[in-house]
């Protein structure tokens, strides 16, 4: 494949207060074995040295800096990147993560072979301070297979998708500004709209896990999950795909468990009220989840009268805390015995 016939790939990188990480991130993007790239850096009014850290990378003619006049958040930065992208394909990379040098080449190869509108791939988490290990599967060892409803069971992250740019002409395919967990509506709208979807069997995206990550939050940001769930529930109005409906119900019930068992205690009453509203929305639309014990437990708790539901969830949290402490004690005991 010559440079002239290679499709242009737009890589959107939102940048906000990542001076420690962005140089390494951009180095991994610029080192791609696939060269025909448009690297869009959307700088969202950082208050640290992020902007200065970008300067050495601006010498690369493939890199383009876009600066926001006001901080708009991750959703706004990604939306700006989508509007500015001129590539045949679009993908996202978070500015504290890393990508394998073969990621784009693997995506282009699969997309051109299959004609897929949306290609998903896997990630390999690594802890901040560690060096991520490479996936041994590369080149001919990679498989690319069509997927249907399976897509909706995959992680929601926007940075695990390689998308035909024409698909993003739909103004509905944007990220909700002002909300955390913004990948939820984008993931579901994209999956419902795209007819052809494929999965690349490779972990070529390296996801950095940081203590300050939103995914580890126990504060008010967790309440945004209820708002994004409501948006996705509405997307399925009129849908007659039972497997997709089941997957959504499962994911929402699992999210309720996660939120209600770990959110800050002072926000518990507010979270329960949101969960009750979501339960009504799910039942009114006949969105039924599989009956795991966690889902059944959460359903029963949120359907209790408000004072009783709060007591029940507090008792559940106390029980889980005791169980967790017991497990930690056993692990410490086993470690001591191994040293004896």
Secondary structure by P-SEA (a helix, b strand, c coil): cccccccbbbbbbbbccccccaaaaaaaaaaccccbbbbbbbccccccccccccccccccccbbbbbbcccccaaaaaaaaaaaccccbbbbbccccccccaaaaaaaaaaaaccccbbbbbbbbbcccbbbbccccccccbbbbbbcccccccccccccccccccccccccccccccccccaaaaaaaaaaaccbbbbbccccbbbbbccccccccccccccaaaaaaaaaaaaacccccaaaaaaaaaaaaaaaaaaaacccccaaaaaaaaaaaaaaaaaaacccccccaaaaaaaaaaaccaaaaaaaaaaaaaaaaaaaaaaaaaaaaaaaaaac
